[in-house]
Amino acid sequence: MASAGAWDAGDHMSRTFTPLPWQVKPWCDTSPVCVISSGAGTGKSWLYLWKISAYCMRYPGALALVVRKYGNSLRNSVIPWLEQIVPPGTVHEVSNSRFVYPNGSRIVYGGMKDANQREKIRSIVGTTSGVDIALMEEASSFVWEDKEEIEGRMRGRAAPWQQIGIITNPGPTSHWINQKLILPAQGGQLKGVSVYRPTCEQNPTLGAAYMERLNGLTGVRLKRMRHGLWCNAEGTVYEDSWDADKHIVEPFAIPPEWPRYRSIDLGFVNPRVCLWIAEDPDGVAYVYRQIYRTKQRAVEFAKDINRFSNREKFEATVCDHDSGERADLASEGIQTIPARKDVTRGIQGVEARLLGAGNGPRLFFFRGSLVGVDEELKESFKPTCTEEEFEVYEWSRDKNGNICKEEPKKENDHGMDAIRYYVMHRDRHLWQPSAGTPTLGKLTETYSEKRKSAGLSVF
């Protein structure tokens, strides 16, 4: 029997792996780096977890490392998958974040979101001669330095070959996986790196409903998640100002004297969003925490906000206008002020902060600021945090498909609304209209009603 806090594979039915035709080559691949890049549903992660388990069975005493950027996301996919895959007699030591095989091999899992998660992995790996095989799962979330850190620990001696598996969905063309690994390897300029680009058509086990969801995607998500293309978004609102490499930064300890704000966009079927924002002495803003979640009642949402706020003091909490839900927030001690909802001016304000003036950007996001992933959004291939919205928040188009830079689409805009509310609150002195200017709040009643009926925000 397994000890307390452990799980024994002997209690479960073992399974065998039968590879799909496209999976045979990467299964046999022994290159130092193996990149599998594709859209959703090809079976790339399932393949590599089986490969790691087979490696641990074949080479006694092997050390395998499985990481995602955010360690808590392992609980919903990777860990349950491994519990189906590992052979009888394997013990899952949950408290130690590892699977221990009967032959002494181990699979250690964790995250690399912050210093604490990194140190946990270092402490485990540091007790051995090094890692033999590693998996960077959902690798587009990692930065180049993460890959270098793992590479520096690939000193295992249990087998005649070691490998880092980089399993990823495509992202923008500038991403390090595409620029530093895929393109050079495919061009014959990089040795020791193999690249595989399967398609969902190569997985005949996908059901009709799953394919219908993929085919129903639009824009850049259709290209990336359905067709597996590394591509840039076109016609997005912030395409000239948002740069993930620049605007997403590593977390740091926020000085207690920095002023803090919260900004809330309400929803239920659509995500509810709460952003926690701190400002340095120069007014540069850092989003250091966020909730991005669907199907949560206002009172439950408020309780989560209080729980994650850790008794911090806030200068203001800016909120969407729904009076009933603001009252629900107030009942839990969260006093709010109504947001200024001028969309056009708000977009201009956010863009001004992203671009900065002379001294660089004035708006940043902490990497890993999301407190928990909404699995339903993820399964629907929708944004799961505010940062992801920047690449899919698009301008509307006319009947001929031409971009109309007058109104953004009312899609993928929940975090966009929240960050806009904050900017309009803090930078409102910069965006006061001149006397007589026909802002959205002063347009005719008829035009306002048209915007409301179309689901567009009105100042």
Steps between C-alpha positions, in 0.01 A plus 500: 500500500611857435583718798290801599522774241612252235338318212594149384465409133443143609151606601413596145479329166821538299476610137704451189592761244431453131645795309325673217699484176638853538613424860742222408789727395495729805459190720827362363677839487809533724603855407604726789196719430172377353245768406141400424301801384140470391148623549263336744405134505797333333598291805843658544493527880356150544778363280779664694370398842493140379854543366621626838337206679654251257840667550469462878404133462784420263778685688498426877580795720408756235383845603228661289382857541154619390433873524240753406554868556221500755527197725138503621376430146665156513223376728234515230677315220858379531471335842175311419654390170813370672286309748348318201837437336750392767550124551370293794703544817574867431434721802378857462650693789271800482673695777833462316353574154638184346424150372743232620536192278577151633843513333597825673418735214309815585282755325515833681247769405459869578478855374740781417274795567707661774805461719326264744392255229842514334676437830282198571607342172863593556499340843362172363729488201798610709497174697581298188755494222253683277192468280483233229185602315283813537168622369414869463122471462304793356843635418379825343447624858871471577776750430838417350666518842273218624624276222861591579452416868361157419772443243763568765361214711501236227794310653334164548694175453227239516473467121724542196295803387325794664223715360290811560154469350344836410127454443316810384215662317610773258517865599628818337781465247739685732477237776834346599385145420432603141798733456772310688396138444241428229613730220877435538445123532275485197752707306780256585686761706451338841625154594366289784144633470224301332165657410164334439188680374202260517145605409168410657414305183773257608303410812199294389376465860373861513123519515272708282408737785865573574574572133193721482639711787834529324345589167283760673800704612578825321795724429838422650361222721372313196843522339687392812269252672340341192771527236811505721652815352742736669347832402428851620157640567361741241261783566539492877438814697843509664709345222728806485546534875477159671817291517482199732878478524512859621181537702503169692769514767628274773328554838674690777414597857278809489601761759221545755487876446407472131135594440278215387178483299250240390304506177201276436304395193185304574364193326372148548489308172779735396794525739497710813830681529672666794841658450726597792727787396787672682671824399862590555598856607503609134148371438608194301233232543552129565215248483620261767196276550183418308184291508360399161211260548160407359178381667568642841237687699574853614517411871741209432706733281511756781615240751782398266602862457519543876689175543764587241529862610684386814381801704675736263383862497364646177462856382194405298315207346361599160211289375260438214163672541255224599343644817373164629836331475681802643263467796597133533866603508420764761327239716837327526678823591622594152404861433525594133481807281338483155738478208529760228398295196603717207641226279687714249674720754569200720673315215710808430595518868602133519702535181675809637606303808616200295711720274625736768681822426877520517550285811329189367160337563286596798294181519628150571363160600671264742565166339270244659270757661195281436383333823340202325422380148136467392511154343174553311647803322813305425306207356308746281828652369409841641727744685561400860658826620519867409838469329361247253222740400748752360566272202134433419328829588414616149351795320166440335485455122259624238297278269799474266730381775691828530619604845301786654705673769197659659361224718661182630308175485314414818703179532799405712476834681444421867854562619520778242205671664651462848837647404324780314295585811818530704671723244197727466490533879867578546567699182166674472667841525669425168176404328257770606309607189514857376186707545240397246682184392240233405629218721312173511327615817368812330386358170133499414267264681421324174865422432550383858205265473643358178828429677322338792292276275820394324660408832751786486610700803371853550677766703 
